[in-house]
Amino acid sequence: MDTSTIIWIVVIAVVVLIALALIASASRRTGRKRQRKQASEMRQDTAEREESVRARESTAAETDAHARQAKAEADAKRAEAERLEAKAETRSHDAAIERDEQHDRSRRADEIDPDHDRDRGQRGDRRDGQGEDEPRRR
């Protein structure tokens, strides 16, 4: 091979290398441009979703506040119910004691009443002729 052929081969190789470098550079620029566009779209989508996320967070916070309020109200009602239950139990106990005392007083009155018919648990009235001490009038 002569020198001019070698020079032409070298020139063609250099031109091919330069062309490949330009193609690679253009490809990188296109790729970067595509990546920038994709990143921009992602940022825009993120910004649009940010409002939705904040709205959901706000709704979640409101729901949590309502839940805490409802729980506090339920706890207060439970405490009130327990208080009323204890009060009712105390009153029922007091009424039972009073009922027993009343029954005891009634029984004691029957015991000391001379007109009380102990066999039948009834009081006989001597004035109507039905008592024990007076004979029956016909």
QUIGI-V359356 format. One record per pair of residues at least 24 apart in sequence whose C-alpha atoms are under 6 Angstrom apart, sorted by sequence separation. I is the first residue (numbers start at 1). J is the second residue. D is the distance in Angstrom with one decimal. If there is no record, write none. Layout:
((I J D) (I J D))
//
This chain:
none
//
